[in-house]
Amino acid sequence: MYTRFLRHHTLATHGYTVVVIDGRGSCHRGLKYESYIKHKLGTVELDDQIEGLRYLASIVDFIDLDRVAIHGWSYGGYLSLLGLAKHPNVFKVAIAGAPVVSWNLYDTGYTERYMNIPEQEDENYRDSSILTYVDRFPDIENRLLIIHGLIDENVHFHHTSTLVNALIKACKPYQLQIYPNERHGIRNHEASEHYKTMILSFLQNNLTSFALVLSLSACVFATYQVPIEKTTLWGGGTSWYFNGYCEFEVSQSHGENTVTVDMVLDQSTSNLLIWKLTIGNTINIGHLMDIV
């Protein structure tokens, strides 16, 4: 759990707003709250994620609803797949880790607690299956990343192989990352580092038009004017510095435009108070942790 929150913090330091919503069906809130998903897995949970997201966007000014990713593991991976298939206009990309694809394929002790037996709930099982919505996945590449450990003892890899076969038959694009020696949770340190790096890279390449990475120290006001000449600078480690204190990176250039970044810092704490980003004639104003 702590590793997950550390990963969230890493994303936040790279300019992403990370939102975690415990919607109806979540545990530790009483039987009534959890019972909303009885016989209908994958319904109200996803509705609550979308409603919560839109509510947050209505009260803060740094959430861009045109660039939202959904990511989860296990049941969260299942909801991530459903989110992209059923609401592709809400979620631009989905990262689904070890996802349940069909409840007919999952552990009966868990599944039948919520869904009853398939013979009595055939329609509900069908409605809750990812395979029912394969044709609704986007036709655009780089919007779906599936991750799975090959020796997963909980959500067996058969779930992912079944989904991949269905995606191929429907001619739907996807990306697949397999960890041959990992189970339901990624335990190996090297695999964990690869996983975290891959997620960040996937988001940077497919969710943001460009990213700012700020490393702040003691400057009060800084202005950068950088002529962009390369097609892409992401991955090259190209940085520009102001007296060695502040830096930013541009992950994707915009032709021959000049990028100007103005930053106002709190002199006593060195915390960023506000930034202004100008690309050509377009000006964006926001605060630290904004989606840029």
C-alpha positions in Angstrom: 0.0 0.0 0.0 2.8 2.4 0.9 4.5 1.7 -2.4 1.3 2.6 -4.2 1.1 5.9 -2.4 4.8 6.6 -3.2 4.0 6.0 -6.8 1.2 8.4 -6.6 3.5 11.0 -5.1 6.0 10.4 -7.9 3.3 11.1 -10.5 2.3 14.3 -8.6 5.8 15.6 -8.6 5.8 15.2 -12.4 2.8 17.5 -12.7 -0.1 15.0 -12.6 -3.1 15.4 -10.4 -3.7 12.0 -8.7 -7.3 11.3 -7.6 -8.4 8.3 -5.5 -12.1 7.9 -5.0 -13.7 5.2 -2.8 -17.1 4.9 -4.4 -20.0 2.7 -3.6 -19.0 -0.9 -3.1 -15.8 0.0 -1.3 -15.1 -1.8 2.0 -14.9 -0.6 5.6 -18.0 1.7 5.2 -20.7 -0.7 6.2 -22.7 -3.5 4.5 -25.2 -1.1 2.9 -22.4 0.9 1.2 -20.8 -2.3 -0.1 -24.1 -3.9 -1.1 -24.7 -1.5 -4.0 -22.6 -3.8 -6.2 -24.6 -6.9 -5.5 -25.4 -8.7 -8.7 -24.0 -5.8 -10.8 -20.2 -5.6 -10.5 -18.7 -2.8 -12.6 -21.6 -0.4 -12.6 -22.0 2.1 -9.7 -18.3 1.9 -8.9 -17.4 3.4 -12.3 -20.3 5.9 -12.1 -19.0 7.2 -8.8 -15.5 7.6 -10.2 -16.8 9.7 -13.0 -19.1 11.8 -10.8 -16.3 12.4 -8.3 -13.9 13.4 -11.1 -16.4 15.9 -12.5 -17.1 17.3 -9.1 -13.5 17.9 -8.4 -13.0 19.5 -11.8 -15.9 21.9 -10.9 -14.3 23.2 -7.7 -10.6 23.4 -8.7 -9.0 24.9 -11.8 -6.2 22.5 -12.5 -7.9 19.3 -13.7 -8.1 19.0 -17.5 -11.0 16.7 -18.3 -9.6 16.2 -21.8 -6.6 14.4 -20.4 -7.6 11.9 -17.8 -6.1 8.5 -17.3 -7.6 5.6 -15.3 -5.3 3.1 -13.7 -5.8 0.2 -11.3 -4.7 -3.3 -10.4 -6.8 -6.4 -10.0 -10.4 -5.1 -9.5 -9.0 -1.7 -10.3 -7.6 -3.1 -13.5 -11.1 -4.5 -14.3 -12.6 -1.0 -13.7 -9.9 0.6 -15.8 -10.8 -1.6 -18.8 -14.5 -0.9 -18.3 -13.8 2.8 -18.0 -12.1 3.0 -21.4 -14.6 0.7 -23.1 -17.7 2.3 -21.8 -16.6 5.9 -21.4 -13.8 6.5 -24.0 -14.8 10.2 -24.0 -14.1 10.5 -20.3 -10.9 8.5 -20.1 -8.2 9.2 -22.7 -6.0 6.3 -21.7 -6.3 3.2 -19.4 -3.6 1.3 -17.6 -5.1 -2.1 -16.5 -2.9 -4.2 -14.2 -3.8 -7.9 -13.6 -7.4 -7.2 -14.6 -10.4 -9.5 -14.2 -11.9 -9.9 -17.6 -14.8 -12.2 -17.0 -16.3 -13.2 -13.6 -16.9 -16.6 -15.0 -13.2 -17.1 -15.0 -12.5 -15.8 -11.5 -12.5 -17.4 -8.0 -16.0 -18.6 -7.2 -15.6 -17.9 -3.5 -15.2 -14.2 -4.2 -17.4 -13.9 -7.3 -20.5 -15.7 -6.0 -20.5 -13.7 -2.8 -21.5 -10.7 -5.0 -22.9 -12.2 -8.2 -24.6 -15.5 -7.1 -24.0 -18.5 -9.3 -23.9 -18.0 -13.1 -26.8 -20.3 -13.8 -29.1 -17.9 -11.9 -27.5 -14.6 -13.0 -26.5 -15.2 -16.6 -27.5 -11.8 -17.8 -25.7 -10.0 -14.9 -22.5 -12.0 -15.5 -22.7 -11.1 -19.2 -23.2 -7.4 -18.5 -20.3 -7.3 -16.0 -17.8 -9.0 -18.4 -15.2 -6.9 -20.3 -15.6 -9.3 -23.2 -19.1 -7.9 -23.8 -17.7 -4.5 -24.5 -14.6 -5.3 -26.6 -16.1 -3.7 -29.7 -16.4 -0.4 -27.8 -12.7 0.0 -27.1 -11.2 2.9 -29.0 -9.7 2.3 -32.5 -7.0 4.8 -31.8 -3.6 3.4 -30.8 -1.8 4.0 -27.5 -4.9 4.3 -25.4 -4.8 0.9 -23.7 -1.9 -0.6 -21.7 -2.4 -4.1 -20.1 0.0 -5.3 -17.5 0.1 -8.8 -16.0 2.4 -11.2 -14.2 2.6 -14.5 -16.1 2.4 -16.6 -12.9 -0.3 -14.6 -11.2 -1.9 -17.0 -8.7 -5.0 -14.8 -8.1 -6.2 -13.3 -11.4 -4.8 -16.0 -13.7 -3.1 -14.8 -16.9 -5.9 -16.6 -18.7 -7.9 -13.4 -18.1 -5.5 -11.3 -20.1 -4.9 -13.9 -22.8 -8.7 -14.2 -23.3 -9.0 -10.4 -23.6 -6.1 -10.1 -26.0 -7.6 -12.8 -28.3 -10.9 -10.8 -28.3 -9.1 -7.5 -29.0 -7.3 -9.1 -31.9 -10.5 -10.5 -33.4 -12.1 -7.0 -33.1 -9.0 -5.3 -34.6 -8.6 -3.2 -31.5 -5.1 -1.7 -30.7 -3.5 -2.4 -27.3 -0.2 -2.6 -25.6 0.8 -5.5 -23.4 3.5 -5.8 -20.7 4.2 -9.2 -19.3 6.3 -9.9 -16.2 7.3 -13.6 -16.6 8.4 -14.2 -13.0 5.7 -12.1 -11.2 2.6 -13.1 -9.4 -0.5 -11.0 -8.6 1.7 -8.3 -7.0 5.0 -7.3 -8.4 7.6 -8.3 -5.8 10.9 -8.2 -7.6 12.7 -4.8 -7.2 13.9 -4.6 -10.8 10.4 -5.5 -12.1 8.9 -2.9 -9.8 11.2 -0.2 -11.0 10.5 -1.2 -14.6 6.7 -1.1 -13.9 6.9 2.4 -12.4 9.1 3.8 -15.2 6.8 2.2 -17.8 3.7 3.8 -16.4 5.3 7.3 -16.3 6.6 6.9 -19.8 3.2 5.7 -21.1 1.5 8.7 -19.5 4.1 11.2 -20.8 3.9 9.9 -24.3 0.2 9.5 -24.6 -1.6 11.7 -22.1 0.2 15.0 -21.9 1.1 17.2 -24.8 4.2 18.1 -22.8 5.3 18.0 -19.2 7.1 20.3 -16.8 9.4 18.9 -14.1 10.3 21.5 -11.6 13.1 21.2 -9.1 13.1 24.2 -6.8 15.5 25.8 -4.4 16.0 29.4 -3.6 15.2 31.7 -6.6 12.4 34.3 -6.3 11.5 34.8 -9.9 12.7 33.1 -13.0 12.0 33.4 -16.7 13.0 30.9 -19.4 12.8 31.5 -23.1 13.8 28.4 -25.0 13.7 28.0 -28.8 12.4 24.5 -29.6 14.1 22.9 -32.6 13.9 19.2 -32.0 10.8 17.1 -32.8 10.8 15.5 -29.3 13.0 16.1 -26.4 11.5 13.6 -24.0 13.9 10.8 -22.9 16.9 12.9 -23.9 17.2 14.6 -20.5 17.3 18.0 -22.1 17.1 20.6 -19.4 17.5 24.3 -19.0 18.7 25.8 -15.7 18.4 29.2 -13.9 21.4 29.7 -11.6 21.4 26.0 -11.0 18.3 26.2 -8.9 15.3 25.6 -11.2 14.9 23.3 -14.1 12.2 22.1 -16.4 12.0 19.6 -19.3 9.8 19.7 -22.4 8.6 16.3 -23.4 7.3 17.3 -26.8 8.1 20.4 -28.9 5.7 22.5 -30.8 7.4 23.2 -34.1 9.7 26.2 -34.0 7.7 28.0 -31.3 9.4 29.6 -28.3 8.5 28.2 -24.9 8.5 30.8 -22.1 8.0 29.8 -18.4 7.6 32.3 -15.6 7.7 31.1 -12.1 7.1 33.0 -8.9 8.5 31.4 -5.7 8.0 32.0 -2.0 11.4 33.4 -1.0 11.2 32.1 2.6 10.2 28.5 1.7 11.3 28.2 -1.9 7.8 26.8 -2.7 6.4 27.5 -6.1 3.4 29.8 -5.9 2.4 30.2 -9.5 3.7 29.5 -12.9 2.9 31.0 -16.3 3.6 29.0 -19.4 3.5 30.5 -22.9 3.8 28.6 -26.1 3.5 31.0 -29.1 0.4 33.0 -28.3 -1.1 30.5 -25.9 -0.8 31.2 -22.2 -1.5 28.8 -19.4 -1.5 29.8 -15.7 -1.6 27.5 -12.8 0.0 26.2 -9.6 2.3 23.4 -8.5 0.9 19.9 -9.2 -1.2 21.2 -12.0 -1.8 19.0 -15.1 0.1 20.9 -17.7 
